[in-house]
Amino acid sequence: MDLQGINKIGLEKEGSKQIAESLNELLANYQLFYMNVRGLHWNIKGKDFFVLHEKFEELYNSSLENIDEIAERILTLGVTPLHSYKAYTKISKIEEAENIFDSTTALQTVLNGLRQLLIIEREILAVASEINDEGTVSLMSDYITEQEKLVWMFSAVVAQ
């Protein structure tokens, strides 16, 4: 077996590089999502304050764990994860959300961010499946399952 085109974990180098680049895009989007949710947590006002303040804290803590897992997966694939805010804002499709205080706008901001993350994760899942990258497939599957449930729950609140 020719090992020239295979990386340290037994995956094709080219496919792994492509997945790592997509994971860097996901990382950038997650970083902006995290900062947005953190700001929503701090600034939410109104009758839903106690519930949303707590829920946003859970969400940004979970996002922080995912950010770390994504960066570690990029490293596992043999690539350096992006690690500057400048790099994140350059490629993120999620934009900064500032000065949001009301629950409706806050929840819509979260739903829009989750939608963008899900789009990227599904793209990564498809490519990772093609090259038998089970580590990335498993990670994306877990995120997709978790976030689809969050979309359902946050959408139920917005529908009131």
C-alpha positions as CSV (number, residue, x, y, z in Angstrom):
1,M,0.0,0.0,0.0
2,D,1.3,3.4,-1.0
3,L,1.3,5.7,2.1
4,Q,2.4,8.8,0.3
5,G,-1.1,10.2,-0.1
6,I,-2.3,9.1,3.3
7,N,-2.1,11.1,6.5
8,K,-1.2,10.0,10.0
9,I,-4.7,8.8,10.8
10,G,-5.1,6.8,7.6
11,L,-7.1,9.2,5.5
12,E,-6.4,10.7,2.1
13,K,-4.3,13.9,2.5
14,E,-6.2,15.8,-0.1
15,G,-9.7,14.9,1.2
16,S,-8.6,15.6,4.8
17,K,-7.3,19.0,3.7
18,Q,-10.6,19.8,2.1
19,I,-12.5,18.8,5.2
20,A,-10.2,20.8,7.4
21,E,-10.7,23.9,5.3
22,S,-14.5,23.4,5.7
23,L,-14.1,22.8,9.4
24,N,-12.2,26.1,9.6
25,E,-15.2,27.8,7.9
26,L,-17.4,26.2,10.5
27,L,-15.0,27.3,13.3
28,A,-15.2,30.9,12.1
29,N,-19.0,30.8,12.0
30,Y,-19.1,29.2,15.4
31,Q,-16.9,31.9,16.9
32,L,-19.3,34.6,15.6
33,F,-22.3,32.6,16.8
34,Y,-20.7,32.2,20.2
35,M,-20.0,36.0,20.5
36,N,-23.5,36.8,19.4
37,V,-25.1,34.5,21.9
38,R,-22.8,35.8,24.6
39,G,-24.0,39.3,23.9
40,L,-27.6,38.2,23.8
41,H,-27.1,36.6,27.2
42,W,-25.7,39.9,28.6
43,N,-28.2,42.3,27.0
44,I,-31.6,40.5,26.9
45,K,-34.4,42.5,28.6
46,G,-38.1,42.1,29.1
47,K,-40.4,39.6,30.5
48,D,-38.5,36.6,29.1
49,F,-35.2,37.8,30.7
50,F,-34.8,35.0,33.3
51,V,-35.6,32.1,30.9
52,L,-33.6,33.5,27.9
53,H,-30.6,34.7,30.0
54,E,-30.2,31.1,31.3
55,K,-30.9,29.4,27.9
56,F,-28.4,31.7,26.1
57,E,-25.7,30.8,28.8
58,E,-26.3,27.1,28.2
59,L,-26.0,27.8,24.4
60,Y,-22.8,29.7,24.5
61,N,-21.2,27.2,26.9
62,S,-22.2,24.4,24.5
63,S,-20.9,26.4,21.6
64,L,-17.5,26.9,23.3
65,E,-17.2,23.2,23.7
66,N,-18.0,22.7,20.1
67,I,-15.5,25.3,19.0
68,D,-12.7,23.4,20.9
69,E,-13.8,20.1,19.4
70,I,-13.7,21.6,15.9
71,A,-10.3,23.1,16.3
72,E,-9.0,19.8,17.7
73,R,-10.5,17.9,14.8
74,I,-8.7,20.3,12.3
75,L,-5.4,19.6,14.1
76,T,-6.1,15.9,14.0
77,L,-6.5,16.2,10.2
78,G,-3.1,17.8,10.1
79,V,-4.1,21.4,9.5
80,T,-3.8,24.5,11.7
81,P,-7.1,25.9,12.9
82,L,-7.9,29.6,12.4
83,H,-7.3,31.5,15.6
84,S,-7.8,35.2,15.0
85,Y,-10.9,37.3,15.0
86,K,-9.8,38.9,11.8
87,A,-9.7,35.5,10.1
88,Y,-13.0,34.5,11.5
89,T,-14.8,37.7,10.4
90,K,-13.3,37.3,6.9
91,I,-14.9,34.0,6.1
92,S,-17.9,33.8,8.5
93,K,-21.3,33.9,7.0
94,I,-22.7,34.7,10.4
95,E,-22.4,38.4,11.0
96,E,-21.9,40.2,14.3
97,A,-25.1,41.1,16.1
98,E,-24.9,44.1,18.4
99,N,-27.3,45.9,20.7
100,I,-30.1,43.3,20.6
101,F,-32.2,43.6,23.7
102,D,-35.7,42.2,22.8
103,S,-36.5,38.5,22.9
104,T,-38.0,38.3,19.4
105,T,-34.9,39.7,17.7
106,A,-32.6,37.7,19.9
107,L,-34.3,34.4,19.2
108,Q,-34.3,35.2,15.4
109,T,-30.6,35.9,15.6
110,V,-30.0,32.5,17.3
111,L,-32.2,30.7,14.7
112,N,-30.4,32.4,11.8
113,G,-27.1,31.4,13.3
114,L,-28.1,27.8,13.9
115,R,-29.4,27.6,10.3
116,Q,-26.0,28.7,8.9
117,L,-24.2,26.3,11.2
118,L,-26.4,23.4,10.0
119,I,-25.9,24.2,6.4
120,I,-22.1,24.1,6.8
121,E,-22.2,21.0,9.0
122,R,-24.3,19.1,6.4
123,E,-21.8,20.0,3.7
124,I,-18.9,18.8,5.8
125,L,-20.9,15.6,6.7
126,A,-21.3,14.7,3.0
127,V,-17.7,15.2,2.1
128,A,-16.4,13.4,5.2
129,S,-18.7,10.5,4.4
130,E,-17.2,10.2,0.9
131,I,-13.6,9.7,2.3
132,N,-14.7,7.5,5.2
133,D,-13.7,10.2,7.8
134,E,-15.8,8.7,10.6
135,G,-14.4,11.1,13.2
136,T,-15.7,14.1,11.4
137,V,-18.9,12.3,10.4
138,S,-19.6,11.5,14.0
139,L,-18.9,15.1,15.2
140,M,-21.1,16.6,12.5
141,S,-23.9,14.1,13.2
142,D,-23.9,15.0,16.9
143,Y,-24.0,18.7,16.2
144,I,-26.8,18.4,13.6
145,T,-28.9,16.4,16.0
146,E,-28.4,18.8,18.8
147,Q,-29.0,21.9,16.7
148,E,-32.1,20.6,15.0
149,K,-33.7,20.1,18.4
150,L,-32.6,23.7,19.4
151,V,-34.2,25.1,16.2
152,W,-37.4,23.3,17.1
153,M,-37.4,24.6,20.7
154,F,-36.5,28.2,19.8
155,S,-39.0,28.2,17.0
156,A,-41.7,27.1,19.4
157,V,-40.9,30.2,21.6
158,V,-41.0,32.6,18.6
159,A,-44.3,31.1,17.4
160,Q,-46.1,32.3,20.6
